[in-house]
Amino acid sequence: MTLLSLQGLTKAYPGVVANDNVSFEIGRGEIHALLGENGAGKSTLVKTIYGLVNPDAGSMLLEGAAFAPPEPRAARKAGVAMVFQHFSLFDALNVAENIALGMENPPPLQDVAEQVREVSDQYGLPLDPSRVVGDLSAGERQRVEIIRCLLQDPKLLIMDEPTSVLTPQEVTILFETLRKLASEGTSILYISHKLEEIRALCDHATVLRMGHVVGECDPSQTSAREMAELMVGAVLQVPEKPDKPAGNVALTLTGLSAPAPHEFGTALRDISLTVRRGEVLGVGGVAGNGQDELVAALSGEMRVSSGMVRMGDDDIGHMPPNARRALGLCAAPEERNGHAAAPDMTLIENALLTGNVRKELSSRGFLKWDRARDFAAEIIEKFDVRTPSAGSTARSLSGGNLQKFVIGREILQDPDVLIINQPTWGVDASAAASIRQAILDLAVAGAAVILISQDLDELMEIADQFSALNEGRMSDPRPAKGLTIDEIGLMLGGSHDMEVSHVDA
Amino acid sequence: MITLEKRAGPSKAWALATPLVAVALTMIVGGILFAALGKNPFETIRTIFLDPLFSEFAWFYRPQLLIKGAPLVLIAIGLSFGFRAGVWNIGAEGQYIMGAICGAAVGLAFHPMESRLIFPLMVLAGAFGGWAWAMIPGVLRVKFGTNEILVSLMLVYVAEQLLASMALGAMRNPEGMGFPGSRNLAQYPSAANLELIKDSGMHWGVVAALIAVIFAYVTLSRHIFGFQVRLAGQSPRAANFAGVNPAGMILICLGISGALAGLAGLFEVAGPAGQISIDFNVGYGFTAIIVAFLGRLHPIGILLAGGLMALTYIGGEIAQSNLGLPGAAIQLLQGMLLFFLLAVDMLTNYRIKFGKGGTV
């Protein structure tokens, strides 16, 4: 039986048709996957269903009746709920208060808390309504968002990349919840780029490419590789990792500790490790466990005490970013817009942003714009950045293209040590594969790489050593080869969960 | 339904057209305002915008254009660095006053000695006075996180009080029969900032303003510091990542704008004004904020905007004396200019879309 039927939905933005005549149906109680590369039109489509975007053409039927929500409130009223990839919660308020804030006519807080307890018991989502959101893990915050949706008793629950912030154990809990919901008749529209998850969870998948529906399949009967190739419309290259012996120690951290840079940041606690030339150290961990702080301490944005960070024989803990670059340490932070790149500046200016020192783009402070232009053009060519010209602004690029530019900018500076945070976050499958290949090539050429990622598949694919960040502490690195998913899960969040249960007891 | 849609990149055409459209809108709405005040709108607009340049008495007004325009441009160039970097110095008026006081103090201290070194020393003292006054909000912001907008603005009123005290006390002319105000520096050859070419209005302040425009142009387009200024304003986190020291950027930007405002004050007190007096300052420091934005924080734009703003000052005075237009109407006109500029500016980054009405 059909719950929601989309018929010929079309939405155009200046210069791009985000959705072109998209039609498919979601059955009642069905877990329906929506697959596609970045920019394929998934977000626009779900925003249309949720009333955030008004389509140029086409129509929707919800339970057989015309459905065209002018705003999210109308969509919620009709029974459509959505959990966004980025949470909209207030750190300083507790769970019940956050949930009451999102309600039309909130009952007294006491009743809200009671409802939260009920729903969290019913669906196996442990959550204490009186806890302050700022203290919750990403997985727990997601539970707040899910419970907020479930309190509306939705007919259709839309989930946008829900597992990107979860540990494997939390993913298991989430999947059980979703299956239970589906068995009770709630339909779920599940957006993800993690194909194995979709194979494990979903009943049906619709694949989008460049705004068109290019295929449908039963994920349990289709291989991940087939689905990926359907998404990108090409044959995928899997990164190759040649065996090579590790070289000398390139980077040494000794008891690296630093206070949290802001109220909801994470303090780094006593991190010690070494990375050798030619080696990729993969750092796993759920977001918010000190990844940003670790990158800042290594890139030089955050200074630490002397002796804590060494490159070869050089003590660099007190050095600012450009002095570290001069010694051969480059970094690519997670946030592309506004951190790794300046959105309103051109790609030429963004090439200059970190390339000035190593690529000698200025002399005595005077800029050599022609060299900067050449450098930008080199990045664009070698990393296949799709852009009209090097003079385009960074924000005019899609997320994946800007990511390729940022990674390319650091790799082409030929660093001895490269720190990368989430290199393929929000990047489509083919671009992700080429970014991973470039990282491996750099390591083969003799650089030491620290790759911080929440994508375990990515870490297992290219890391030699694996370590996990948890509340600012780093586990001892272990060889990535042969680690089981359970062992990784324990390294990532196991001990953390135990600590919490001690406190509660 | 009218909606705004963000452009993929800033529109070059609109960036250039914005100031022109803003001036045109100001003339139209200003004309309506003047008509409401019972004046002939066309005559009034002509008096304000054209008479200073092309009327029978233009020979008298044209030099005035340089005299009024130079301090505006000099101060606005300094402010543009900070505004680009997200450092909001609203207190240029106070730094202008302090530059005048410090510069005049050096000149008066040497009176009546004659030496070629006195004027250069006064220039240095003027720049120092403005710089030091701007360092107060700068250091407070860097050390204690205070808001530089409030502190720099409040210090304007402190400087005004200091100015009054100087004019009535420490710097009062001993031969001035007890009237407030210092000796007239314009009549003290070693300290005077006289016209370099007779009746041209061209004095050292005009030269300094032109040098500042060229310096700013080269710095912003060709030097790493200019790049860092723009980066710090657009994306503070990216600037930090690129190795820009945020505290240093705040101090340098406040320092540049303070020093240039101080210079403007010194050139004014040693030339066109001639003396430290209670009503020495006439709001150049505030008007320069409008000039900086009207010129799109671009050095050449500021040069043109400074000229335009000087025009409205002089034209406004003509309109006041010839047509009996109230002074407040001129200030309203100048305010309108900034208002329309900011409003039209939106079109640089957004396009207006006339869509169909909301569905359902």
Interface residues (C-beta under 8 A of the other chain):
Chain A: Y13 P14 G15 N54 A68 P69 P70 A74 S299 G300 E301 P320 P321 N322 R325 A331 P333 E335 G338 H339 A340 A341 A342 P343 D344 M345 E349 L352 L353 T354 N356 S362 G365 F366 L367 W369 S392 T393 R395 S396
Chain B: E5 R7 A8 G9 P10 R222 H223 I224 F225 F227 R230 L231 Q234 S235 R237 A238 A239 N240 F241 A242 G243 N245 R351 G358 T359 V360
